[in-house]
């Protein structure tokens, strides 16, 4: 079907602009906690209330090109990801294809990526803090059942397709009527995919409501405008109803004239590159409590809102799986290959499996964040965080809650180390680690450079790897904070 299943794993992984859920914040990826501690423009999307207080003695913060990505795979080993997926893809023989199909069966693959192009904040303890950033975000999840994995790698060589023929010089495989054509909802039952890619423009404000020596209360809000570049989802409800949609930028190279696609009311967008196919609005709200300048408790609800997809919008329709025109993938690079399962529903004349629609409004992946942190002294701080998906199942949502606990240590003025344990999200347990250097740090200016990984365990193991990096090298703080604005209330 050149069905939605052909569209779901079309990702330019090699050209990604872009879990620790704030992946591009290199200085928090290793620590594992952020809701109560991350500050300035980096707090946008996490907890805007933290704009009400300053993390250092500067009033302004500027960051450029803070980047992070992460890929977790139950199907591939670490060497297969680094060598055969990102490196020089191998060519699989028939036995290798069968082994790959077996490895990908009921095996989860989860990826996130983010790039903050620019971020800026200005903070004053009397007026409050303002912040702005422009960020690209990407989330990817796939889970294939046995049929989906087999068709992906074997194509018409899978025993399901019991005959072959040539059409316009191209070999295709068929499932005959006598053999029995299965419905897509039955053939792919248990498979689950979603993908979301968009650019967001954030504008946040946070300030103190109450503050004295022993207690402080902060509130904040972040408004965001969203430019959607890609959305795809495929899953089945418990009732068995098939849910499938896609809206993809022309840069993904989809041929919408393929067999099995009916344009209907679709508004087509052609050309090249990652053009906008949907727009939307959202907002985040948060609050932070500070007790005796030691303990901070942060709570936030993020990604409240929606994106309306208006270009290249298609929905999947139930049908029989009866035809394929591919011999299957011959390497592990499913992203570069450009398609997941290339089969047709049908047979004709009722072979339409994708129908073009005018638009589709989907909610953002709304979630709750809660956490606390405790500053023991100028050298060490520790904290914990919880990330809980909310609302309906939509592209970009984590599959389950994520929990973490970690610490930051400042062994010297010029360096900070962080380490944590993160578990949940259906991607196992990871041990992130990060290091931040301060090539310049004084009363007037600070320059930060750092790198982090979401999982140190992957260095020592091969199975269920999380290959990830987050880094930044152009993060600056400047402007002297006024000491007289430290408290709203002063004790006699």
N, C-alpha and C positions, 0 to 999 in steps of 0.2 A: 504494500500500500504505500504510496508516497504519503502515508498517513502522518498524523502528529508524531507517531513513534519515530518517523524519519527525521524529526526536527528537534527532538528533545535533548540530544547530547551534541548540539552543534555549538561549540565553544572555541573561541580563538585563544586557547590556553597559552600558546606561545606569544601572543600579543596582548595579554591581559594588562589593562591599565592598573589595575590591581592584578573546639576552637575557643582560643581566646577571642572574645567577641568584639574587641576594639583593636583589630589586627594592625592597623597602621600606626597606632600609638606605641612606638617601639619602647618607650620608657615605662609602659605599664604591662606589655605582653609578658615579660618575665615574672612580674610580681603576682599576677593572677587575680588581683583585686583592683577595682577602679571606681566603683559607684560612689564611694565616700572620699576618694583621694585624688582622682584625676582632675586637672584644673585647666584654666584658660581656654583657648579655642578647642583643645582636645576633649573638653567635657561635653561638647555638642554631640548629641546622639547617645550619651551615656547618662549624664546628670547635669543639666544646665544650672542648677542651684549652686554648684561649686564655683560659678563665676563671681559669687558674692565675696569670696575671700581669695587672697593671693598666696601662691605657693612659695614665693620668694620675696625679696625686697624691691622688685621691679613692678612697674605699672603696665608695661606693654610686653607682649609676646608675639613673635612672628615665626612661622614655620613654612618651609617649602619642600614639596616632593617627599613626604613621609609615606613610605610604601610597605606593604606586607602582603604575603600570600600564604596559604596553607592547603595541603592536599592530604586527606586521610583515605586509605584504601585497604579494604579487607581482601581484595582480589590479587593485588600486586605486592611483591616484596619491595624493600627499600631499593635494592639494586635494579629491579625492573623499572621502578619509577625514575630513578636518576639516570640510568643508562639507556633503557629500552623505550622509555616514554619521552623524557626530556632530552636525552642524548641522541644517539644514533639508533633509530628504531630497527629492530631485527625483522627478518622475514620469516613468518611462521609456516612450517610445512603442515600437512593435513593433521598429523598427530599433535603438532603444536597448537593448531586451531582447536582441536577437541579438548586439549588440556586447558586452553584459555577459556573456553566455554564453561568447563567445569569449575574453574577458579572464579569466574564472574557470577555463577549461579548463587542467588541469595546472598551476594556479597555487596556491602555498602561502599559507595565512594562519595566523599563529602569534601567540597572545596569552598574556600572563601578567599576573597582578595579585595584590597582597598588601596586607593591612592589619594592622599590629601594633596591637592595641587598647591593650595595656599591656605593658610590659616592666620588670623590676627585677632588679638584681644587687647582691650584696654580696661583696667580694673581700678576702681577707687572704692574704699571701704565706706564712704558716705553716700556716694551716688549709686554705686553698684558696678557690675561688670558687664561689658558688651563684647560679643565675639562674632566672628564671621569666618566661614570656611567654604571651600569648594572641594567636593570629594566624589570620587567614583567608587561604586561598591558593586560587588559581584558575589552571588551565592549559588552553589551548585550541589545537587543531591541526586544520586541514582541508586536504584536497587532493582536488579533484573531477576525474574524467575528463570527456570530451566529452559523454557522455550525461547524467551527473549535473548538469553545469553547464547544459546545455540544458533539462532538465526543470525545474530550479530556477527559471529565468527565463521559459521559454516555456510550461510546463505543458502543457495539452491542445492548445496551438497548435503544439507540436512535431510534425513530420511523422511521427514514430514512431506517434502515436495517430491512426489513420486514420479514425475515426468519432467522432461526439459524440451525446449524448442528454441528456435532462433527467430528473433523479431528484429528486422532492419539490421541484420548482421550481429545482433547482440544475443547472447545466450540468456534465457530466462528459465525459471523453474515454476512448476505448477503443482497444485494439490487438486487431484481429480475429484469430480462429484461422487464417483463410486467409492473413493477412499473416505469421503466424508470431510467436509470443510468446517472447521471449528470457528466459533465466533471469537472476535478479538477479546471480549471481556472474559472469556473462558481460557483462551490460549495464553494471555498475558496476565492472568490473575495473580495478584501479589506483587507485580511490578509497580514501582513508584518513582516518579521523577519530578523534579522541579528545578527551575533555573530563573534567576532574576538579575538584571544588570541595569543600573541607572546612575545618573549623575545628580547629586543633590547640592543645593545652595542653602546653607544654614545661616540663620541670624538669631542669636540667643542673647538673653538678658537674665542676670541673677543678682540678688541683693540680700542683705541681712534684714531680718524683721526685728529680731531682738539680739542684742549682744552685750555681755558684760564679762567680767573676769571668769565666771564659772559656767556660763551658758550662752550659746549662740544658736540662732535659728535662721536658716536661709531658704529662700524660694527662688525658682527659676523656670523659664520657659524658652523653648527653641522653636522657631518657625522654619519650615523648609519647603522649597520649591523643587520639584523632581522632574527630570527629563529621562523617560524610560527608553532604553535601547534594546532590551530583549526580555521576553517573558515566555516561559513554557511550563506546562504542568500536565501530568498524566497520572491518574490514580483511580481507584474504584471505591465508592462508598460501601459501607457495610451491607446496604441493600443490593449491591451488585451494579448500581448505576455507574456507567463510565463517565468520568470527568476528564476532559482534555481540551486544552487551548494553547494557542501560541500567538505571539506578535513579535516578529523579528526584524531587525534592521536589515537593509539591503546588504550590509557588509558580511552577513552570514551566508550569502551565496545560495539561497534557496530558489529553486526553479518552481514557481507557482503555476506553471503550465503543465505540470506533471500529471500523469494518469491518476485518477482517483481524487482530484481536487476540483471542487466547484466554487467558482469565485463568488457567486451570490451577491451580497451587498458590500463586499470588501472594498475598502479604499486602498488601492495599491500604492506602494512607495517603491520606486526603482532607483537605480544608481549604484553608488559604491560607498563604502565606509559605514561607520556607526552613526547613522542618522537617528533622530528622535522619532519614535513610533507611538509614544504615549506621554502624557503629562499629568501631574497631580500635585497635591499639597499634603503636608503633614505637620505634626508638631509633637514635641516632647515636653513633659512636665516633671519637675523634680523638687525634692526638698532634702536638706541636710541639717542634722543637729550636731552641735559640738559641745562637749562637756569638759570643762576644766582644761581646755586647750590641748587635750590629750586624746580623747575618744571622739571619733566622728562616725555618725550613722547616716547613710544615704539611701534614699528611696526614689525611684523614678519609673515612669511609664513612657516608653518611647515608641516611635513609629505609629502614632495615631493618625489615620488618614487613608488615602487611597490614590491609585494611579488609574486614569481612564486610558485604555489602549485603543487607538483610533486608526492605526495603519497596519496593513498586513495581518489582520486579526482573523483567525480561523478557529473553528471548534471541531472536535472529533465526533464521528458518528459511528455507532455500532455497525459491525459488518463481519463477514467471513474472511478469514485469512487464507488466501488461495494462490498468491503469485509473488515471486520475488525476482529481481533482475540483477542480483549481485552474488558473486562467489563468496562473500564474507570478507571480513577484515583479515589482513595478513600480518598485522602487528598490533601492539597494545595501544597505539596512539589513537584512541577513539575520538579525541578532540579534533585532531588534525584531519582525520578521515572524513569528518563532516556529516556523518549520519549514524544513527543507532541501529534501528531495525528497518530495513528497506523491504517492506512487503505490501501487497495490495489486498484490500478487502473486496468482496464481490460475491460471485463473479458478475460480469456484465449481464444486463444493462444496469443493475443496481450496485455499482462499484464505487459510488462516491463515499469517501471516508473523511474528507476535510471539506467543510463548508465555510465560505467567507461570510463574515458578519460585519456590521457597521462599526461597532465598538463594544468594549467589555470593560466594566469598572471592577477592579479588584482591590481589596483592602491591602494595606501595607502589613508586613510581618510584625505586628504589634507584640510587645513583650514587656515584662516587668523586670526591673533590676533592684536588688537590695544588697546592702553590704555594710561592713563596718571596718574601721581601721584604728589602731592604737599606736601612738608615738611614745616610745619608751624614753628616748633621749635623742640627741642630735645625730646619733649614729645608726639607730635601728627603729624600724616601724614594721608592723605586721597587720594583716587584715584578711578578710574573707568576703566572698561575693556569691550571689546566686542570680542566675539568668533564667527566667521562666517564660516560655512562649505563651501568648494569650490569643484568644479569638479563634477564628476558623482556620482551616488548613489552606495556606496560600503560598505561592512561590516566595522563597527567601526565608521561610520559617525554619528554625532549628527543630529537629525531630523530637527533642526531649529537653527537660531542664538541664542546665549546666551549673556545676558547683566548683568553687575553687578556694584555696587557702594558700597564703604566701607571705613573703617578707621582702623588705628592701633594707639594704645595709650600706652605710657610707663609711668605708674604711679609711678614706682620705678625702680631702677637699675636692680633688680632681676626678673622682670616680664613684659610681654607685653600682652595686650589684643587686640583682633580684632573682628569686627562685620561688617556685610554687608547685602545687599539685592541682590539676584540673581534671574533673571527671564528669561524665554525663554526655548529653547530646547524641548518644548512640555512636560516639566515635572513641570509646575507650577511656583510659586514664593516661594523661600526659604529665610530663614534668617540664614546664617551661623554664627558661633561663635567659636573663638579659644583662647587658652591661652598658652603662652610659658613661661617657667621658666628658669632662669639662675643660676643653683647651683654653678657655678664657672664663674666669669667674671672679668678679669683684663687685664693689658696691654699685657700679654704674652699668656694667654689661655682663652678660653670660652667654656662652656659646655651648650648645650641647650636641654631641655626636654619639649615636648608639646603634646597637644591633641586638636582636633577640631571636630566639627560636621557641616554637610552641611545644617542643618535646625533645629533651635531651636523651630520653630512652631510645629514640630512633637511631642515635649514633651507635648504640651497642646491640641493637636487634634488627632483624630482617622482616619479621611478620607484622602485619597490621601497622605499618609505618605512618607517621605524620611528618611529612616533609614540609617544612615551613621556615620562613624568615620574615623579620620585620626590621626595618632600618630607617634611620634619618640622619642627615649630616648638615642640614641647614635649619637649625632651630635656635632662635635667639631671644633673649630677654633684655630689656633696657628700660630706662626711666626710673627714677628714684621714688619709692613710695613714701608718702608723708607719714611720719610717726604719729602726728597728732590725730590721725583718723583711725587709730587702732580700735577704739571702743565707742559705742554709742553712749554707754553709761559708764561713769567712773565712780569708784567707791571713795568715800571720804578718808 
